[in-house]
Amino acid sequence: MAELHLPQVTPQDPFWSPRLETNAKRAIFHQWNQLEASGCIDNFRILARQKDGFREGWFFADSDAYKWLDAAARIYGRQLNTQLTALMDDFIDLLARCQAPDGYLFTYNQLHFPGQRWVDLQIEHELYCHGHLIEAGVSHFQATGQNKMLEIARRAADLLARDFLEAGPQRTPGHEEVEIALLRLYHVTGHAPYLELARHFLEQRGRTPFFGLSLLRQSNQAGARRKAVAQMRQTYVAAHPEHSKFKLPADNFAKRPPLSKLRWYISAFSGKYFQQHAPIRQQTVPVGHSVRFGYLETAIAMLQHAQPDASLLPALERAWEKMVTRRMYITGGIGALPALEGFGRDYELDPEYAYAETCAALASIFWNWEMVQITHEAKYSDLLEWTLYNAAAVGMGWEGDSYLYNNPLTCRGGITRRAWYSVPCCPSNLSRTWADLGKYILSVDGSNLWIHQYIGCQARLEMESPLQIEIISGLPWNSTVQVKVSPSEPADFTIYLRLPSWSAMPSCAIRSGSTRQLLPVDIPPAEVAEASGETAPATAQGYDPRQSRFFALRRTWSPGDIIELLFDLPVVVRRAHPKVKGHAGKVALTRGPLVYCLESVDNPEVDIFTWPLDLDGLQTEQDPGLFGGITLIKGKAQNGLPLTFIPYQLWANRGESQMTVWVNCI
């Protein structure tokens, strides 16, 4: 498959377009203001000697600015904006002044430890930051056609190739990301060393002898460097007392289970936290930090797509299967342990401890997109959709200026949306994904067109002849979808329609552009294994993307042909696998691709954590005044009091509240 880029696909969708508009006109500017307020942009100005001051923020703070630029460029590619252009141009000029002549750019070292490089690669995110710098360069070039930021990215990548192509496994990144960046840069430049360095970083993982000892040395060294920086700051504040008032935003709150710290140490020093415990072909179980894991799998899949290697795909498929069936929440969220920000054991999916970081959901989206392009299997597009609507969408508030970092499935208090965090990795990561939403809708493969997502859009494609596609979608609230097919002249090709896992009995018909006659299309039922009696769910939390499939429609398409789809949207009651502790007698409600939850603001007279739901009489109700118009699920508790469920992605938008996805039932 070949993915489509700007401006080939333009989303025009009643559900997504308002969100994309908020992203482009509010969120991206809010994020820039927060980067300014937190000192992140000033770090570059200080390095460029445009301003006096002291560098603030984590050692990886540079990456937050690069992700903003990446997001801004993708937004610009969809919607020209002079204010955004000015911000991007000024920041790119600033980066050019900061970058060393040989391509190095890492303000933490350049300001605090001049002359030191590649010191603590497992901990200090040097390569991670260079990766996001390179990604910003690629995105800016793709959106604008301009070379200035791309040249900054290439200088950085050329430096990495010189310094790391012959390096051993000890010099691999502790936080995967640069591999994705190098592969993206290879695709736009065709420069082979970028591909080879990405492969080298991946192949060297898990091959460091006595990794724990190496990590201990780096940890002690990084700690000493942090203490040195703290002393530098104390000295600076003594000479500049006005700076003492500066404070970074608060960290995110997450409720932690017992022994969290001990489990972090065990995971880290075994190498699992960093995915350094085994070579990549032997990594078949999701472990460690969930964002790192998702980025690693994405990079391996990208490498497989760029240069197929039959030995890579089996490990990817086994890791995905393990994640979906045993280590993933019903929302698509991954990462059960707050201290680790990562995976627990099989079926360890406590809803209140759930970390399910927004960036981890995005990493899953990136990975699933690569997998469907390699395999043509609908289950990957299905999980992408499910994660998009639930585990990822929940991360940005309705107004675009507040965010969730971690995303539990039960909240008794303490977790609220915030304007910013001391580690603000998620907001701009969300914005760049939303801005690039169009690429996940369609793809082409020779004379085949694949429809992955039923998101309204306009697309102009080049297959054997020019082709225009328009999707008109009522999802997720309404069940009808139309696909208008307009080749420049009658043409034979195949359209692959994804039949979602959440729709048991979709119907399909084709309205001919020449006769307007409606022709029903027979969709064979999915093959389902026979079962006797009640069986446990096939996955840990009752959602199974493997039930999705592609349906092929091959015919001679004429201008004006229309595919009409009707998806059933019942309320689905889902149960967890018996091995998931604490879920006996509980259910979760979904409708279409949306997971629903109870929020205390809608149910003030009910204890949402204990009062059982009566499963009889569940109904849907439209609320045109809430969040631009949504579908609610209405039910009642055992005592007859009403219960109102809202989409999980929208909780915490109306002030501090309590929430639960899993509810007791009669």
C-alpha positions, 0 to 999 in steps of 0.5 A: 500500500502507498499512503497518501499525503497533503493535499491528496485527502482533505477531511470534511466531516461533521464529527472531526472537522470541528476538532481539526478546526479547534486544533488549527485555530486554538490548540496550536497557538495555546501550545506555543504560548505555553512553550513560551511561558515554560521557558522552552523557547527561551532556552534556544534564545539563550543559546543563540545569545538573543537573551540572557537567562538560565535554561529551564525544563527537563533535559529533553525539553527541546523535543516539545518545541520540535513537536510543536513545529512538526504539528504547526507544519502539518496544520499549515499544509491543510490550512494556510495561516499567516500567524502560524507561518510567522511563528514557524519561520522565526523559530526555524531561524532561531534553530539555524542560529543554535545548531552547531556547524556539524549539525548538533543541537541539544540545548541541555549540553550546549548550555550546561556542558559545552563540549560534552555529547552522547553522554547518557544515551539511555537516560538523557534523550539526546537522540530522541530530541534529534529525532523530533528535530528531524521529523519537524524538518520532514513535515515542514518540507512536505507541507511547504516545499521549502528546504531551510528546515529540511537542511537543518534536519539533514545536518543533524542526521548526517552527524548521527550517521557519522557518529553512530553507524559504526557504533556498538549496542551501548550507543543505541537510544534509550527512548526510541524515536530517532529511528522513525525520523530517519526512516521518514527522512530517507523516504523524502531524500532517498539518502541510503545512510539514513535508512542504514542508521535506522536499521543499525539502531534497531538491530543493535537493541538488546545486545548490550552485555550486562545492560543493568551495570551499564545503566547504573553507570549512566544513571549515576552520571546523569544524576551527578549532571542534574545536581550540577545543573541545580547548583548552576541554577542556584548560583544564577538565582542568587545573582538574579533574584527575580528568576526565583519566581519562575516555576514549571507547571505541575506534574501529572497525577496518577494513582500508583499500586503497591511496589511500583518503584520496585517494579520500575527498578526491576524493569529498568535494570533488566532492560525491559523498560527500554526494550533492551532485554533482547534483539528485536526478533525475540521481542514478542511480548509488550514490555516496559515503557509503553511509548517507547515500545510503540515507537520501536514497533512502529520503526520496525514496521516502517523498516519492514515496509521500506525493505521487506525482511521475512524475519521481522514480521513474525515478532511484530505480529506476535507482539501485537497479538499479545498486546490486544488479547492480554495487555490492552484496555477496552479504550485501546489504551496501553500502559497499566503501571504509572511508575513504569508508564508502561505494561504490567503482566498479562491481564493486569488491567486495573482501571483506576491505576491505568496509565494509558498515556496519550502518547502511548495511544498515538504510538499504537496508532502509528504502529497499526498504520504501518502494519495494515500497509504491510499486511492488508489486514483490517484488524490493524485499521480497526484498532487504529480507529478504536484507539483514535476515538477513545484512548487518543481523543480523550487526551485533548479537551473540547476547547483545545487548551486543556489536556490529559496526560494519563488516562485512567478508566476509573477516577475517584478524584485528583485527575483533571485536564490541565493547560500544561504539564512539566512534561508536555509531550502529549499536546503537540503529539496529539496536534500533529496526529490530528493535523495528519488525520487524512492520511489514515482514511485511504490508501492505494495499491496499484489498481486497488483503493483501500478505505480504512476509516469512514471519516468524511473527506474529499480525495484526489488520487492518481491510479491508472487514471485520475480519481476523485473520492468523496466520503460522506459519513454520519459516524459515530452518531449516525449509521449511514456512510456514502462513498462517491466514486468519480473516475475521469472515465470508466475504469476497472479497479477494486475498492476494499471496504473495511467492515468494522468489528463493532458492526455485526450486520452492515448492508451495502448497495451501489447506486450507478452513476448512469442509471441511478439504480440501487443495486444491493451488494451481498456481503457474506457473513464473517466466518465465526468459530462455533462455540458451545455454551458461554465462553470467556471474551477472546481478549482481556477487555472484550473488544476484538479488532480481529473481527474486522475484515476487508470486503472487496468490490471489483467492477467497472466504476463510472463517474458518479457511482455511489456506494451506500453503507449502513452500519448497525449501531446498537449499544454493546455490553462488553465484559472482561476476561475472567483473568482480569481481576476486579471485573467480575459482575461488571460491564462496559458499554460501547456504541459504534467505535465509541467507549462510554463512561459514567461521569459524576456531573451527569449522575449526581444522585448515584454512586457511580462506582457501586450502584448496579446497572439494570441491563434491560432498557438501555436506550440512546438519546441525542443531546444537540446542546452538549459538546456540539451534539452527541449521542448519550446512552440512557439506562437506570440503576437497580433502584430505578434512578436514571443513569447517563453515559457519555463518550469516554473521550469527552469526560473531564471537560466540565470541571473536576469529576469522578468517572468510571468505564466499568460499572456494576450490573445486575 
